[in-house]
Amino acid sequence: MKYLEGHNGPSDGLIALFGASFTASEGPDEGQVIAKLVRDLIELTPVDDLAVFSIEEHNELIASIMFTPLVFRDDKRSVALLSPVAVAPDHQRQGHGQALLTHGLAAIRRKGIDVAITYGNPAYYSRVGFKQITASPPQSAARLACPASVER
């Protein structure tokens, strides 16, 4: 297992990974939406504003996460949005997602990010330090935050 940082070179592998992951979990329409989101993030986001972390195993891209900055007026903290997150369908439930999240969160902390925010299943994201920040979440998803001070 090899950790990669950035998205140098062709983006087709990243786009395909996210498309396949979301197609398997949410259906083909959502897979297409997320694949387009990833393409747009890669093509339209300034390089310094997009942090991409991935896992490669046997020369195959098996997981990837992306962070982009969030700016709040009158708030001096450095905040990143974690989205999207994908693990190849045949590599899920093997710990790759949690390992990559732990790796990516540590890397953005070293770069000065104070807080990471995402939207997802609290039971999953709490395993890597996220805390729910909404009072009444939908049944399976919530906004979550992970402060830089969380120790593992």
N, C-alpha and C positions, 0 to 999 in steps of 0.2 A: 504494500500500500504506500502510495507516494502522495504527499500534499503538494498542491500547486497553488501559486498566487498569481492573480492577474488573468488576462485573457489575450495574451499575445498570439498572433496567428489567426487562422480561420476560426470563425465563431460557429460554424455549422454544428460541431460536436456539442457545444453548450446548448444551442437552440434545440437540437434533437433530444438531448437529455431532459430538458425541462418539458418539452412537448410530450415525450413518452411518459414521463412521471405523472404529469397532470392528466393525460388521457387515461392512464390506468386507474387513477384514483377518482377523477371527477367527470370523465367522459371526453369524447373527441372535441366538442365545442370549447370546453375549458382548456384542453391541451393546445388548441390553436391560439386561443387568447393569450395564454402564458408564453407560448413560443414567440408570438409577436411582441409581447412585452420585453422578453429577453433580447430579441433582435433590436428593438428600439433602445433599450438601455445600453447595449453595446455600441450601437451606431450613433446615438444622439447625446449620450452623457459624456461630459468631459472626462478624460482619463483619470485625472486626480480626484474626481467625485464618485468613482465607481470602484469598489473593492470586491473582487471576485476571488473566492477560495474554492478549490475543488480537490477531489480525490481521484487518483488514477490507479487502477490495478490491472496488471498485465496489459499495459498500453490501452486500456479502456477507461473512458471517463465514467465514473459510477456515482458521483455525488457532486453537487455544487451549491454554493450559497452566494448571495449578493447583498452588499450594503451600499446605500446611498445616503448623503447627508440630509438632515432635516434642520431647518433653521426656524427658530421661534423668536419673534421680535421681543426685545427686552429680556432675553434669557441668554446668558453668556456661556452656558454649557454647550459642549460639542456633542451632538446627538446624531445617531445613524439609524436608518430604517433597514431592518433585515427583511428582505423580500426580493425575489422569491427564494425558496429552498426546494431542492429536488434530490431524490435518491432514485437511481434506476430501479424499476419495479423488481427485477430479479436479485437486487442487492439490499432490499429493505428488510427491516427487522434483524439486522446483523450488527447494529451499533455504529454504522458508518455515518449516519446523520448526526448523532450526538457527538461523535468524535470530531466531525468537521465543524459543528457549531462551537464546540469548546476551543478548537484550534483558531477558528475565525474570530471569535470574541476576544481571545487573548491577543491576537494580532492587531485588532483595531484599538484595543486598550493601549498597546505599546505606541500606537500612532496618535494617542491623545483623545480618543473618543471617551466621553464621560458616561453616556447612556446609549443603549441599543433598544429600539422599540420594534415590535412585530405584531402580527395579528395571526392567531392560530390556536391550536388546542393547548390549553393551560397544562394539562397532564403531561404533554410531551415537552413543551418548552421549559417548564419548571425544573426539569431534570438537569438543565444546564445553567440555572440561575435566574431565569426570568420570573418575575412576579406579576400577577394580574393587577391591572390598574383601572378596571372598570367595576362598577357596582353591580350592574345587571347585564352580564354578557349573554349573547345567544347561547343556545344549549351546548354547542361543541366548540365555540371559538370565542376568544377574548383578546383585547389589546393587552400586550404584555411589555414590561420593561426590564432591562437587565443593567443595573448600575455597574460602573467600573469597579466598585469596591467589593463586589461579590467574590468571596473566596471559595475555592473548590477543594 
